[in-house]
Amino acid sequence: MSHSLSVRQAQKQKTRQAFLDAALGLLEEQSLSSLGLREVTRAVGVAPTAFYRHFHSTADLGVALVEEALGSLHPMISGTVSASGDPGHTHDDSEERIDRAVALIARHVRGHPAHIRFVARERNGGVQKVRAAIAEQMDRFAEEVRAELAKQPESAGWSDDDLLMLAGLYVDQMLVTASAFLEAAPEEEDQVARVAKRRMRLISIGRRHWLG
């Protein structure tokens, strides 16, 4: 009985993932607000009624995609903050860390282009429920980054509000950089990297001289 149940659960999860994968592919060329339920079910190869065994609406499907997309971003954001922090480091070491951070973002974009495109488009898209889900995840990322920044010696004396503001700058810059790499032609990537490094350097300099 338990084996039969686990098989059904595995099949249900497989079908749910097929919906997510199909929607992500379809959203390469359109926004979520224009995506039709029948488009998705046709791509999966199931009847439209099967959709409702997994999602209440395409908006709920979008929220699930937000969770999947930002789950893939989480390691990149955590790694980038770790790489770009510079407490007690020399100028040269700080530059090296920023170089590694930008390279990490570029590598993540190459590995997850559809996820980056989905978040970048829907962050200000027409589906309110999805916009809210992205905003909530961004707030969570900022809180996690703030907690990491608070551990660093150069954050001594900083208020929680100021650390959260700094964390938001890092998170926003990572997403801006990821979007820029996504849209860049291969010959433009070096320029995207140069701009990203300058901006991260500016955040780093501002951090060292912030008086509150």
RADA-V635712 format. One record per residue. N is the residue number from 1. OMEGA is omega in radians with two decimals (none if undefined). NEAR is the number of other ideal C-beta (glycine too) atoms within 8 Angstrom. Layout:
<<N OMEGA NEAR> <N OMEGA NEAR>>
This chain:
<<1 -3.14 4> <2 3.11 5> <3 3.12 6> <4 3.12 7> <5 -3.12 8> <6 3.09 8> <7 3.12 8> <8 3.12 8> <9 3.12 8> <10 3.12 8> <11 3.12 8> <12 3.12 10> <13 3.11 8> <14 3.12 8> <15 3.11 13> <16 3.13 10> <17 3.10 8> <18 3.06 9> <19 -3.14 14> <20 -3.12 12> <21 -3.14 8> <22 -3.14 11> <23 -3.13 15> <24 3.10 12> <25 3.14 9> <26 -3.10 12> <27 3.02 15> <28 -3.02 8> <29 -3.12 4> <30 3.11 7> <31 -3.13 10> <32 -3.10 13> <33 3.13 7> <34 -3.10 6> <35 3.12 12> <36 3.12 7> <37 -3.11 9> <38 3.05 7> <39 -3.08 9> <40 -3.10 16> <41 3.08 12> <42 3.13 7> <43 3.14 10> <44 -3.13 11> <45 3.12 4> <46 3.10 8> <47 3.13 5> <48 -3.14 8> <49 -3.13 6> <50 -3.12 11> <51 -3.03 12> <52 3.00 7> <53 -3.09 7> <54 -3.09 9> <55 3.11 10> <56 -3.06 5> <57 3.06 7> <58 3.07 13> <59 3.09 11> <60 3.04 10> <61 3.11 13> <62 3.11 15> <63 3.09 11> <64 3.09 11> <65 3.07 14> <66 -3.14 14> <67 3.14 10> <68 -3.09 10> <69 -3.11 13> <70 2.98 12> <71 3.11 7> <72 3.12 11> <73 -3.02 15> <74 3.12 9> <75 3.14 7> <76 -3.12 13> <77 3.13 12> <78 -3.13 10> <79 -3.13 10> <80 3.12 13> <81 3.10 12> <82 -3.09 8> <83 -3.03 11> <84 3.08 12> <85 -3.04 10> <86 3.13 10> <87 3.06 8> <88 -3.08 5> <89 3.09 7> <90 3.11 5> <91 -3.10 5> <92 -3.13 6> <93 3.10 9> <94 3.11 12> <95 -3.13 9> <96 3.13 8> <97 3.10 13> <98 3.09 14> <99 -3.13 9> <100 -3.13 9> <101 -3.13 13> <102 3.09 13> <103 3.12 9> <104 3.10 12> <105 -3.13 15> <106 -3.14 11> <107 3.14 8> <108 3.12 13> <109 3.13 12> <110 -3.12 6> <111 -3.05 6> <112 -3.06 10> <113 -3.10 9> <114 3.11 10> <115 3.14 12> <116 -3.12 15> <117 -3.13 11> <118 -3.12 12> <119 -3.12 14> <120 -3.10 11> <121 -3.00 9> <122 3.11 15> <123 3.08 10> <124 -3.07 4> <125 -3.00 11> <126 -3.12 6> <127 -3.01 12> <128 -3.10 6> <129 3.14 10> <130 3.07 15> <131 -3.14 12> <132 3.13 8> <133 3.11 12> <134 3.14 13> <135 3.12 9> <136 3.12 8> <137 3.11 11> <138 3.09 9> <139 3.13 8> <140 3.08 8> <141 -3.12 14> <142 3.11 12> <143 3.13 10> <144 3.11 9> <145 3.11 13> <146 -3.14 13> <147 3.10 8> <148 3.13 12> <149 -3.11 14> <150 -3.13 10> <151 -3.02 6> <152 -3.06 9> <153 -3.08 6> <154 3.07 9> <155 3.13 11> <156 3.13 5> <157 3.13 3> <158 3.03 12> <159 3.09 6> <160 3.14 8> <161 -3.13 6> <162 3.09 10> <163 3.11 13> <164 3.07 11> <165 3.11 8> <166 3.11 14> <167 3.11 14> <168 3.08 9> <169 3.12 9> <170 -3.10 13> <171 3.14 13> <172 -3.12 8> <173 3.09 12> <174 -3.13 12> <175 3.08 11> <176 3.14 10> <177 3.12 13> <178 3.13 15> <179 3.14 10> <180 3.09 11> <181 -3.12 12> <182 -3.07 11> <183 -3.03 5> <184 2.95 10> <185 -3.10 5> <186 -3.12 5> <187 -3.14 5> <188 -3.03 8> <189 3.12 11> <190 3.11 7> <191 3.08 8> <192 3.14 12> <193 3.14 11> <194 3.13 8> <195 -3.14 9> <196 -3.14 14> <197 3.12 11> <198 -3.14 8> <199 3.12 11> <200 3.08 13> <201 3.13 11> <202 3.08 8> <203 -3.14 12> <204 3.12 12> <205 3.11 8> <206 3.12 8> <207 -3.11 9> <208 -3.05 7> <209 -3.10 6> <210 -3.11 9> <211 3.12 3> <212 none 5>>
